[in-house]
Amino acid sequence: MLWGKRHLLERLPFYKVRAAPKALPGCLMTGTQNHEGIAGTRAAIDYLEELGRRANPEASGRRAALEAAFEAIGKYEHYLLKHLLDGLAKLPSVRVWGITDPARLAERVPTVSFTHEKRKPSEIAALLAERGIFVWHGNFYALPVTEALGLEPDGLVRIGLLHYNTLDEVDRLLDTLATLEPTA
């Protein structure tokens, strides 16, 4: 999807197929439209609108419902994030990279990267996958960052939380990571 001010878009050169018109918006069409993408975008908007109406039944209009959805999603994801960060802080072998101060959680997204002092990120990701918990490991195309942090060649483990994750899933993740802690 592209949005722009018409007078600015009209000044830009666009690569186009010869059969396409020279004027907006047709000059942006490079062939058959991506109908499945258009339908998927509409379905995503409808889904978010429904979430917003559940969060705020008084929302009038699509825009208000979408705003309610984003507000509800943000609150819930930060609730999960705080729970995850609190749990990870109790694991002495785990180091979280990034903002962990509860007063600053609004400054971050609910994606957490961490390292373990005894296990490689790939080992942790494999162990979690065996238990049906899916995370990523590596540098996530941020090689200069992981190099600057001294985390190469192994990188980090990355956990992404979304509005459809549950507190039980976060607890299951934390419980599994706790099994990697040394026993006294």
C-alpha positions in Angstrom: 0.0 0.0 0.0 1.3 3.4 -0.9 0.1 6.7 0.4 1.5 10.0 -0.6 0.6 13.6 -1.4 -0.5 13.7 -5.0 1.6 16.8 -5.9 4.8 15.0 -4.7 3.9 11.6 -6.2 3.3 13.3 -9.6 6.9 14.5 -9.6 8.5 11.1 -9.0 9.6 8.9 -11.9 8.1 5.5 -11.7 9.1 2.3 -13.5 6.0 1.1 -15.2 4.9 -1.4 -17.8 4.3 0.2 -21.2 0.6 -0.5 -21.2 0.0 1.3 -17.9 -1.3 4.9 -18.1 1.1 7.8 -17.4 -1.1 9.4 -14.7 -1.6 8.4 -11.1 -2.7 6.0 -9.8 -2.5 3.8 -12.9 1.2 4.5 -13.5 1.9 2.6 -10.3 0.3 -0.6 -11.6 3.0 -2.9 -12.9 0.7 -5.7 -14.0 -2.0 -7.8 -12.5 -2.9 -6.7 -9.0 -2.0 -8.8 -6.0 -5.6 -9.9 -5.3 -4.6 -12.2 -2.5 -2.5 -9.5 -0.9 -5.4 -7.1 -1.2 -7.8 -9.6 0.4 -5.3 -10.4 3.1 -4.9 -6.8 4.0 -8.7 -6.3 4.2 -8.9 -9.4 6.4 -6.2 -8.1 8.7 -8.0 -4.8 9.0 -11.3 -6.5 9.7 -9.6 -8.7 12.4 -8.1 -5.7 14.1 -11.4 -3.9 13.9 -13.1 -6.8 15.6 -10.5 -6.9 18.4 -11.1 -3.1 18.9 -14.8 -3.6 19.1 -14.4 -6.3 21.8 -12.0 -4.0 23.7 -14.3 -1.0 23.4 -17.8 -1.8 22.4 -18.6 1.9 22.4 -16.1 2.6 19.6 -17.9 4.3 16.8 -16.5 3.7 13.3 -13.7 1.7 12.0 -11.0 4.2 12.9 -12.1 4.3 16.6 -12.2 0.5 16.7 -8.7 0.2 15.2 -7.4 2.7 17.7 -9.0 0.7 20.5 -7.5 -2.5 19.1 -4.0 -1.0 19.1 -4.4 0.4 22.6 -5.6 -3.0 23.9 -2.9 -4.9 22.1 -0.2 -2.6 23.4 -1.4 -2.9 27.0 -1.7 -6.7 26.8 1.7 -7.2 25.1 3.4 -5.0 27.7 1.7 -7.0 30.5 3.2 -10.2 28.9 6.5 -8.4 28.4 6.8 -7.4 32.1 6.0 -10.9 33.2 8.6 -12.3 30.9 11.3 -9.8 32.0 10.5 -10.4 35.7 10.8 -14.2 35.1 14.1 -13.9 33.1 15.5 -11.6 35.9 15.2 -14.6 38.3 17.4 -16.8 36.1 21.1 -16.0 37.1 22.5 -17.6 33.9 20.4 -15.4 31.6 21.4 -11.9 30.5 18.7 -9.8 28.8 20.0 -7.3 26.2 18.0 -4.1 26.0 15.7 -2.2 28.3 14.6 -4.1 31.4 13.6 -1.2 33.7 9.9 -1.6 34.3 9.5 2.2 34.3 10.8 2.3 30.7 8.8 -0.6 29.1 6.9 1.9 27.0 10.2 2.6 25.2 10.5 -0.9 23.8 8.5 -3.6 21.9 7.7 -7.0 23.4 10.6 -8.7 21.7 13.4 -9.8 24.0 16.9 -10.9 23.2 19.0 -12.8 25.7 22.1 -14.9 26.1 22.9 -17.7 28.5 26.3 -18.0 30.2 26.6 -21.8 29.6 24.6 -22.5 26.5 24.8 -21.2 22.9 21.7 -19.5 21.5 21.3 -22.3 18.9 21.3 -24.9 21.7 18.6 -23.0 23.6 16.5 -22.6 20.5 16.7 -26.3 19.7 15.9 -27.3 23.3 12.8 -25.0 23.3 11.7 -26.2 19.9 11.7 -29.8 21.2 9.2 -28.6 23.8 7.0 -26.8 21.2 8.3 -23.3 22.1 9.5 -21.4 19.1 12.2 -18.7 19.3 14.9 -17.5 17.0 18.7 -17.4 17.4 21.4 -15.6 15.6 22.0 -11.9 14.7 18.7 -11.1 12.9 20.5 -9.1 10.2 21.9 -6.8 12.9 25.5 -8.1 12.5 27.2 -4.8 13.3 25.2 -4.7 16.6 26.0 -8.2 17.7 29.6 -7.7 16.7 29.8 -4.5 18.7 28.3 -6.3 21.7 30.9 -9.1 21.3 28.2 -11.7 20.7 29.4 -13.2 17.4 29.6 -15.8 16.1 26.7 -17.1 18.1 24.4 -14.1 18.5 21.4 -14.2 20.8 18.1 -15.9 21.5 15.1 -13.8 20.5 11.6 -14.2 21.9 8.7 -12.3 20.3 5.5 -11.8 22.2 2.2 -10.9 20.4 -1.3 -10.2 21.5 -2.3 -13.8 20.8 0.3 -15.3 23.2 -0.9 -16.3 26.7 0.5 -15.9 30.2 0.6 -19.7 30.3 2.9 -19.8 27.3 5.2 -17.3 28.9 5.3 -19.4 32.1 6.0 -22.5 30.1 8.9 -20.8 28.5 10.3 -19.5 31.8 9.8 -23.0 33.4 11.8 -24.6 30.6 14.6 -22.0 30.8 14.7 -22.6 34.6 15.6 -26.2 34.0 18.9 -25.0 32.5 19.9 -23.3 35.7 22.6 -25.0 37.8 21.2 -26.7 40.9 22.9 -26.1 44.3 
